[in-house]
Amino acid sequence: MDKISGTLVYVCIPKPVKAMEKAGVKKPDEWKASVVVDEDTADAFEEYGTQCKTMISCKKVKTAEFENKYKCKPPEGAGKNVWVITFRKSTELGKTGNPVPDQYKPKVFEKIGKNVVEITSTKLVGNGSKGTISIDPFTRTDGSVTLYLKNVLVTDLVEYVPVDRDTGPAGSEFNDDDDDTPASPTASTAASTPKQRAKPSVTDTDDDIPF
């Protein structure tokens, strides 16, 4: 099993995120991506990856709670529960502290018609997109296998578009309407000129990740 398909959430490949620390041990940042699957797929995957403990996790989520948690609809035809499988890859090579070479960094691709186009640095994959995560298995000398995140192929993109927040000039938040101190012309002009905001798409805030 070198690929797994389903609904995509938490695709954090353009920008690595902080890895969870265990026993106070600091870990390097990591790339990660999650896919939502049904019970049969989760069982088949867990059977395949019984020895794979390091860079994957699989958790059960109640379908009734899914949309509130992930800010997108659960997969069509989902039963009482769904399973979210997360794949990771460290930004550093083992314990060397050296960064992963560019050719081995995870990438995001989008299937447009018959073409597969890389979108790693041009589009953000929002929760609820559909696609496939490819897996890079690594067999250790003791025979155990670690499954690493390899790449993501998006077949149905829900693009996340960040909102352009208009905060105004520094200090302008203190210029209240009932304040006796007149606002500066610069602050007044900025406050009366609204900026266009990008239309937000599906997001999730569970891990302080905007997409």
Steps between C-alpha positions, in 0.01 A plus 500: 500500500688805375202737462181578688208707368215691660404841633803714582544709815798677657721502190800681648758464228566853368596601855621245758344507847630432850525134591346375824758466775523183704645490850624856454720402206493771234447376146568672169209639300314259274287482189171320546177414322192307607243296311150405617400140428239242595544213747589237240777718356629584847503131598686404182752775556556415866557135406753614242672741737499311829873556541484862389487714809713805439358727232131405483195518720142378458211633704128433503267800473123495545335605177255721693797700634707504183375823341535698822857379541625515141272774357403288200241234420583138588556267205185406312345182632697514827374272773489572871875558511782594265874451539761770448844369407787747524836464326807701595853569390766683699675798347829353622686182404488261795710623791750681282325835523556549128204629297323266259631565144253671268453192284369304801263763637128414472315677218138568411362427153161570346343291227354735239342305217761247396788707634666490843628844601709585806326759720717480814583870500202637305184364667396400852297183540194559719329240715241307302714464188516152348818326405770244566798493735802302385706319760874447520577182701841466661614157621744510791774249576281333765230438240259762629346739252441873532249663266582857403291757319617516140271719284136607469291489181181710508223389266225733628646818647330716761748785494569692818532875442642696799298802614676835461444651843482882497648603833581859401812691606664403828316668789182573303308261727518766775313764296148435633210714381436635850864580566574873553831455323458563128611221273790570269412563133691189402308276738168661409560455129604137547196424715261641241652312208402131522721243337372210297519176688578168342214252523586241765451135426490189714739526795574330829636643821556182702879522481521875438538419135310718252459232234 
